[in-house]
């Protein structure tokens, strides 16, 4: 049985390859595939590659053809929360200490044909291997650093071992991350985000201080145009690009 370390090492082989958000499904059964990637396609490809026999996870149809089955962060959520029996949800701290654990930012809603979220592979000591965005490509990064995450995921047919030497603890963002939620977020800062988006040519369809679907769509479009992580959320990185100070 493959291990979480095997999964991380497989992803590590792709370091330096390119990221493109809107790509056709990656052939998960192609060992020689070398990009481009988006976040979900990257992690689902690595899972299939180390699974014996190859198995899909985080795809529209996990029993489909690995050559053309599309991966989405929303499907990672569905699989983790029960669609794949034996999946285990763990804390981000535990995932950060477990080589090969997936770490997920759960998507809020489907927009522009995308399920907005982000998924990465843990290195077991607070780091990640991920397809982060067009400005970054595929590389190693850190879980902390004002990055919002929801939970970690253990895949049932992969064996995981917590790194006994790791002292990593997840530190959630020290500022409010603005995003689509229920109830919707309402504040003057949202209005500043909307104003900045409009000034940069990404209309949220009005300045009403409410972080609704139109504002999320505008944020998503702004992120894509500026090669940022496309998750429809305004955290530290996106706020800096917009020229907005978060509180």
N, C-alpha and C positions, 0 to 999 in steps of 0.2 A: 504493500500500500504506500502511496506517495505521502510525503510529509509536508508540513507547512514550509519547512526550509527549502524543499524542492521547488515549491511554488514560487517563493521569493526569488530563488536563484534563476528560475526560468524567466521571470520578469526582468531580472537584472541584465540578461543577455540583450535586451532591447534598448538599453540605455543609449540616449543620443538620437533615437529615431524620431520621426516627425509626428506631430499632432494635427489633425484636421477634424473639426467638430462633426460636420455632415459628411460621413463616409458611408459607402455601401457596407453591408455586413462583412466582417473579416472572416476568411476561411479558417475556422478554429482547428481544422484537421491538417493545416499546412504548417509543418514544422519550420519551413524556410521563409515564411512570411515575415517581412521586415518593415512594415508600416505602409501608409500612415495609420494612426490609431486615434480613437477617442477613449475616454476613461473606461467605459463599460466593456467595449470590445477588447481592450487590452487585458483586463483582468479575466474576462471569460475565456479568452484565447489561452492564457496561461493555465487556467484550471483544466481546460480540455487537454492541453499538451501533457500535463503531468498525471492525469487520471489514467488508471489502467483497469479496463479499457477506457478510451476517451469518453468523457461524459460532459454534457453541457450544463451550465449553471448560469443564471442571470439572463436567460434568453426568452424571447417570445414563446417559443415551444422548446422546452428542454429535451423533448424526444424527437426534435426535428433533424433536418440535414445539417450537420456541422459546417458544411461548405458555404451555406448561405443563410443561416439563422441569425437574426439580429439580436444583439445584446443591448439592454437598457438598464439604467440605474433603478427604474421602477420595477423591472423584473427581478433585480437583486433583492428589492424589498419584498416582493411577493414570495420569492423562494425562501428567504430567511424567515418570513413570518408564517410559514406553514405549507407552501406549495410543494417544497421538497422535504419529504419526511426525514427527520433526524437532524435538520439544520439547527444550529444553536446560536442564539443571540447572546452576546456578552457585552460587558462595559467597554468603553473606549480605552480605559486604562488597562484592562486585562488584554485587550486586543493589541495594544501598543507594546506589551511584553511578550507577545506570542508570534514568532516568525510565521509568516504566511497567512495570518488572519486577515480577512477583508475588513475594511472600515468604511462605513457608508454614511453619506449625507443624504437623507431620505428626500426624494423629489416631492415638491409641493403639488404640482399639477402639470398636465401636458400642455405645451404651448409651442407654436411654431414647429410642430412635428417632433418635438423633443420632450422626453421626460427629464425634468430638471433635477439634477442631483449630482453626486460625485462618489466614486468608489476607488479605493486604493488598496495596496498590499502592504502589510506591516513588516518591518525588518526585525521586530522583536525587541527593539531597544529605543522606541520613540521616533523612529524614522519610517519613511514610506518609499515604495517604488510605485510610480504612478504616471499616467498620461495626463498631465495637468492642464495644458492649454497651448495655444499656438506659439506663444512667446517662450514657452519652457520646453516643449516636446516631452519625451519620456525620460524621466530622471529620478534621482532620489531627493526627497524633501523631508520635512519634519511634520509630525502630527500637530504639535503645538505651534504657537505663533499667531494667535488670534484667528484660528481656523475652527469653524463650527462642524461638529460631527454628531451623529445620533447614536450609533452603536457599532459594535464589531460583530462579525459573522464567522462561524466555523462551519465548514462544509462537511457533511457526514462521511464521505469516503476518503477524506484526507486526515492523516494523523498529526496532531498538533502537540507541541511541548512548550510550555512557558519557559522563557529564558530566566534561569534562576539568578543570574547576575544583574538583571535589569531592575532599576529603581524608578522607571518612568511612571509619571502620574499625569494624566490628561488635565490640562488647564483650559477650561472653556474661554471663549473670547472675553476680554475685559471691557468690551464695549457692546452696546446693543447691535445685533446683526438684524438688519431690516429685511423682511421677507413676507411672502404671502402666508397668512396664517388664519386660523379661525378661533376667535374673532379677528378681523383684520386689524393690523397695527395702524394707529392713528396718532400723529404727533407733528409738531412743527418741523422736526428733522425730516420726516417724510416729504413735507412740502419743499424743503430745501433740495432734497434728492430730485424731486419732480422738476423743480426749476432748473437745476443743473442739467438734467437730461434734456429738457427742452432747448436750453441754450446750446447744447452740443448736437442738436438735430435729431434727438430720439424722443419723440413726443409721447408722454404718458396719458394723453387725451384729457388734459386738464390738471390744474393745481388745486387739489382738494385735501391734502394732508392725509390721504388714506392710501395705504399700500395694498392696492387691489390688483386684479389681473392685468389691467392695462399698464400699470406701473411696472409690474414684474416683466411683462413682455418688452417694455422699453429698456429695462435693465439688461435683460438677456441680449437684446440686439446691440446695446452698447458694449457689453462684455465681448461678444463675438467680434465686433468691429475693432476692439482694442486688444485682442488676443489674450483676454483674461480667462479665468476659469468661468465657464458658462453655467451658472447655477441659478440665475435669477435673483440672487440675494446680494444685498449691499453690506459687505463686511469691510474690513480695514483696507484691503487692496482696491476694491471697486470704489470705495468712498474717496480714496486718495486720487484715483484717476478722474473722478468727477469733481474734485476740489471741494468735497464736503467733509466737515468734521463731525465724527460720530460721538455720541455721549452714552 
